[in-house]
């Protein structure tokens, strides 16, 4: 259990891995290990590569991602993943939903912040009028 002075671990939204992978693939085509590294700043640990590859297979099965083997002169061949048109549309819908959730959480945290300071390093969401 965390003490009042230490931050509890962040809880990511359910199925957050899907839109994160779609976003990373929107930025650039990538192989699994690259995606695993780039997921870290989005709140994911690097300790479960199996979860990543299961998610990529599901995205590919859903037609949101396609993959192909790419030859490498400096090591083993790698499976490269690329976003499809349907994946771009899914990413957009996910971003809209996350934006809506963000607004709701801002309201909640703003109201709760009237009683307790949750994060002293964080600037207020709105400037006082």
C-alpha positions in Angstrom: 0.0 0.0 0.0 1.3 3.4 -0.8 1.8 6.1 1.7 0.2 9.6 1.2 3.5 11.1 0.1 4.3 8.5 -2.6 2.5 8.4 -5.9 0.5 5.3 -6.6 1.3 3.5 -9.9 -0.6 5.0 -12.9 -3.5 3.0 -14.2 -3.8 2.9 -17.9 -7.3 2.9 -19.6 -8.6 -0.6 -20.5 -7.3 -1.7 -23.9 -5.0 1.4 -24.1 -2.4 -0.7 -25.8 -4.4 -0.8 -29.1 -4.6 2.9 -29.7 -1.0 3.4 -28.6 0.2 0.8 -31.1 -1.9 2.4 -33.8 -0.4 5.8 -32.9 3.1 4.6 -33.0 2.5 2.9 -36.4 0.9 6.1 -37.7 4.1 7.8 -36.8 6.2 5.2 -38.6 6.3 1.6 -39.8 8.1 -0.5 -37.1 9.1 -3.9 -35.9 8.1 -5.4 -32.6 11.2 -4.5 -30.6 11.1 -0.9 -31.7 7.4 -0.7 -30.7 8.2 -2.2 -27.3 10.8 0.5 -26.7 8.5 3.3 -27.9 5.6 2.2 -25.7 7.6 2.9 -22.6 7.0 6.7 -22.5 3.2 5.9 -22.9 3.2 4.0 -19.6 4.0 0.5 -20.6 6.7 -1.8 -19.2 9.1 -3.5 -21.5 8.8 -6.8 -19.5 5.9 -8.4 -21.5 6.8 -8.7 -25.1 4.2 -11.5 -25.5 1.4 -9.1 -24.8 2.7 -6.8 -27.5 2.9 -9.5 -30.1 -0.6 -10.8 -29.2 -1.9 -7.3 -29.6 -0.2 -6.9 -33.0 -1.7 -10.2 -34.2 -5.1 -9.1 -33.1 -4.7 -5.7 -34.8 -3.6 -7.5 -38.0 -6.5 -10.0 -37.7 -8.9 -7.0 -37.4 -7.4 -5.4 -40.6 -6.0 -2.4 -38.7 -2.4 -3.4 -39.3 -0.5 -5.3 -41.9 2.9 -6.9 -41.7 5.6 -8.2 -43.9 9.0 -9.7 -43.4 11.9 -7.4 -44.1 15.4 -8.6 -44.8 18.2 -7.2 -42.7 21.9 -7.2 -43.6 22.9 -6.7 -40.0 20.9 -9.4 -38.3 17.8 -11.6 -38.6 14.9 -10.7 -40.8 12.2 -8.7 -39.0 8.5 -8.5 -39.3 7.6 -4.9 -40.0 4.2 -3.6 -39.1 2.3 -0.9 -41.0 -1.0 0.9 -40.3 -3.9 0.4 -42.7 -6.6 2.9 -43.7 -9.0 1.1 -41.3 -6.3 1.4 -38.6 -6.1 5.2 -39.2 -9.9 5.4 -38.8 -9.8 3.3 -35.6 -7.0 5.5 -34.3 -9.0 8.6 -34.9 -12.1 7.2 -33.1 -9.9 6.1 -30.2 -8.4 9.6 -29.9 -11.9 11.2 -29.9 -12.9 8.8 -27.1 -9.8 9.4 -25.1 -10.2 13.2 -25.5 -13.7 12.9 -24.1 -12.5 10.9 -21.2 -9.7 13.4 -20.6 -12.3 16.2 -20.3 -14.3 14.2 -17.8 -11.2 13.4 -15.7 -10.2 17.1 -15.7 -13.6 18.0 -14.2 -13.3 15.3 -11.6 -9.7 16.1 -10.6 -10.5 19.8 -10.6 -13.3 19.3 -8.1 -11.3 16.9 -6.0 -8.4 19.3 -6.1 -10.5 21.8 -4.1 -9.9 19.4 -1.1 -6.6 17.7 -1.7 -3.5 18.6 -3.7 -2.8 15.5 -5.8 0.4 16.6 -7.7 2.3 19.6 -6.4 4.5 19.7 -9.6 1.4 19.9 -11.9 0.2 23.2 -13.0 -3.6 23.9 -12.7 -5.6 22.9 -15.8 -7.1 26.4 -16.0 -5.8 29.8 -15.0 -7.8 31.5 -12.3 -10.1 34.2 -13.6 
